[in-house]
Amino acid sequence: MAIGRPSPSSSQTPDPGAARRSSRARGIPEATVARLPLYLRALTALSERSVPTVSSEELAAAAGVNSAKLRKDFSYLGSYGTRGVGYDVEYLVYQISRELGLTQDWPVVIVGIGNLGHALANYGGFASRGFRVAALLDADPNVVGSTAAGLPVRHMDELEEIVATQHVSIGVITTPPGAAQQVCDRLVEAGVTSILNFAPTVLTVPDGVDVRKVDLSIELQILAFHEQRKAGDEPSAGDSVLDRAPGPVRAAAAKLRRAAGGKAEPAKAAPTAKGGPDDDLSAVMPA
């Protein structure tokens, strides 16, 4: 539960941009704002263990940043700690929660109740951080009427009414990429001003609307990049790395080679089980 959260009333509609505008007015850099949730998570863990104070070095290590950066970040909040004592944990929890706008409840709608939508609906971390799932929405008649996390899945036709009556200003999109922009447009038209997008596509929004993108496949590809280099598989001319790549990757490499005027020749396919589905897959790589 967030510290000191008042319950919003019909005359007090949560504004997710309020904390951001306040931070900008005080000159807090966006990079610092992005690290505040890391500090809050570490501080909350300390608070749950009844730790009264923490040094900048200990908190920085728990948050995964260096202590100089942490002290600089906290200086923007007007919190400098006490020499020889450190920072008061409970006060910092309150101070960062207030800065992030977590001193009130934020109703959230999740649109697209497939596997990911179900998982997010059941995620307990939302409520503990001040975010209340107000509604689950989908356009699939086979999904509408089912339940997830104890909430009924409602039809997209009810979107505008839900946003208005529940004072929703944050929307979460977990639809297929082809439907994401249309859903985004409807959310914005209904009055939603902050969107968390899990669909693997770039959304276009008007000024005044903030979008945060979460793309799990991109994160995995970045990890694959580092794993490849740990294994010493640096791509180079004549390297066999492409032999082990998925068929579409090898085909794309050959197409690029041909477009550049080079000659693409058949390459030996990666070994597969006899009679397996990859037996007939044509593999190509740059000459």
CORFENVEN-V409581 format. One record per residue. RES is the residue in one letter. D_LAST is the distance of its C-alpha to the last C-alpha in whole Angstrom. Layout:
res:RES d_last:D_LAST
res:RES d_last:D_LAST
This chain:
res:M d_last:60
res:A d_last:60
res:I d_last:63
res:G d_last:66
res:R d_last:64
res:P d_last:66
res:S d_last:66
res:P d_last:65
res:S d_last:68
res:S d_last:67
res:S d_last:68
res:Q d_last:66
res:T d_last:62
res:P d_last:60
res:D d_last:57
res:P d_last:54
res:G d_last:54
res:A d_last:57
res:A d_last:56
res:R d_last:53
res:R d_last:55
res:S d_last:58
res:S d_last:55
res:R d_last:54
res:A d_last:57
res:R d_last:58
res:G d_last:54
res:I d_last:52
res:P d_last:49
res:E d_last:46
res:A d_last:45
res:T d_last:48
res:V d_last:49
res:A d_last:45
res:R d_last:46
res:L d_last:50
res:P d_last:49
res:L d_last:48
res:Y d_last:51
res:L d_last:53
res:R d_last:51
res:A d_last:52
res:L d_last:55
res:T d_last:56
res:A d_last:55
res:L d_last:58
res:S d_last:60
res:E d_last:60
res:R d_last:61
res:S d_last:64
res:V d_last:62
res:P d_last:64
res:T d_last:63
res:V d_last:59
res:S d_last:58
res:S d_last:55
res:E d_last:53
res:E d_last:54
res:L d_last:53
res:A d_last:50
res:A d_last:48
res:A d_last:49
res:A d_last:47
res:G d_last:44
res:V d_last:45
res:N d_last:47
res:S d_last:50
res:A d_last:50
res:K d_last:48
res:L d_last:51
res:R d_last:54
res:K d_last:53
res:D d_last:52
res:F d_last:55
res:S d_last:57
res:Y d_last:56
res:L d_last:58
res:G d_last:61
res:S d_last:61
res:Y d_last:61
res:G d_last:62
res:T d_last:65
res:R d_last:64
res:G d_last:65
res:V d_last:65
res:G d_last:62
res:Y d_last:61
res:D d_last:63
res:V d_last:61
res:E d_last:63
res:Y d_last:63
res:L d_last:60
res:V d_last:59
res:Y d_last:61
res:Q d_last:60
res:I d_last:57
res:S d_last:57
res:R d_last:60
res:E d_last:57
res:L d_last:54
res:G d_last:57
res:L d_last:57
res:T d_last:61
res:Q d_last:61
res:D d_last:60
res:W d_last:57
res:P d_last:56
res:V d_last:53
res:V d_last:52
res:I d_last:49
res:V d_last:47
res:G d_last:45
res:I d_last:46
res:G d_last:43
res:N d_last:42
res:L d_last:42
res:G d_last:45
res:H d_last:47
res:A d_last:46
res:L d_last:46
res:A d_last:50
res:N d_last:51
res:Y d_last:49
res:G d_last:53
res:G d_last:51
res:F d_last:52
res:A d_last:56
res:S d_last:56
res:R d_last:55
res:G d_last:57
res:F d_last:55
res:R d_last:56
res:V d_last:54
res:A d_last:57
res:A d_last:55
res:L d_last:52
res:L d_last:51
res:D d_last:49
res:A d_last:49
res:D d_last:48
res:P d_last:51
res:N d_last:50
res:V d_last:50
res:V d_last:53
res:G d_last:56
res:S d_last:54
res:T d_last:55
res:A d_last:53
res:A d_last:54
res:G d_last:58
res:L d_last:57
res:P d_last:57
res:V d_last:54
res:R d_last:55
res:H d_last:54
res:M d_last:52
res:D d_last:55
res:E d_last:57
res:L d_last:54
res:E d_last:57
res:E d_last:60
res:I d_last:58
res:V d_last:57
res:A d_last:60
res:T d_last:63
res:Q d_last:61
res:H d_last:60
res:V d_last:56
res:S d_last:54
res:I d_last:51
res:G d_last:49
res:V d_last:46
res:I d_last:43
res:T d_last:41
res:T d_last:41
res:P d_last:37
res:P d_last:35
res:G d_last:37
res:A d_last:40
res:A d_last:40
res:Q d_last:41
res:Q d_last:44
res:V d_last:45
res:C d_last:45
res:D d_last:47
res:R d_last:49
res:L d_last:50
res:V d_last:50
res:E d_last:52
res:A d_last:55
res:G d_last:55
res:V d_last:52
res:T d_last:51
res:S d_last:49
res:I d_last:46
res:L d_last:44
res:N d_last:40
res:F d_last:38
res:A d_last:37
res:P d_last:33
res:T d_last:34
res:V d_last:35
res:L d_last:39
res:T d_last:41
res:V d_last:44
res:P d_last:47
res:D d_last:48
res:G d_last:50
res:V d_last:48
res:D d_last:46
res:V d_last:43
res:R d_last:41
res:K d_last:38
res:V d_last:37
res:D d_last:34
res:L d_last:33
res:S d_last:30
res:I d_last:29
res:E d_last:31
res:L d_last:29
res:Q d_last:25
res:I d_last:27
res:L d_last:28
res:A d_last:25
res:F d_last:23
res:H d_last:26
res:E d_last:25
res:Q d_last:22
res:R d_last:23
res:K d_last:26
res:A d_last:24
res:G d_last:21
res:D d_last:18
res:E d_last:17
res:P d_last:14
res:S d_last:12
res:A d_last:8
res:G d_last:7
res:D d_last:10
res:S d_last:11
res:V d_last:13
res:L d_last:12
res:D d_last:13
res:R d_last:16
res:A d_last:16
res:P d_last:18
res:G d_last:17
res:P d_last:17
res:V d_last:15
res:R d_last:12
res:A d_last:13
res:A d_last:14
res:A d_last:11
res:A d_last:9
res:K d_last:12
res:L d_last:12
res:R d_last:8
res:R d_last:10
res:A d_last:13
res:A d_last:12
res:G d_last:11
res:G d_last:8
res:K d_last:6
res:A d_last:5
res:E d_last:6
res:P d_last:9
res:A d_last:9
res:K d_last:12
res:A d_last:15
res:A d_last:17
res:P d_last:20
res:T d_last:23
res:A d_last:26
res:K d_last:27
res:G d_last:28
res:G d_last:27
res:P d_last:26
res:D d_last:22
res:D d_last:22
res:D d_last:21
res:L d_last:19
res:S d_last:15
res:A d_last:12
res:V d_last:9
res:M d_last:6
res:P d_last:4
res:A d_last:0
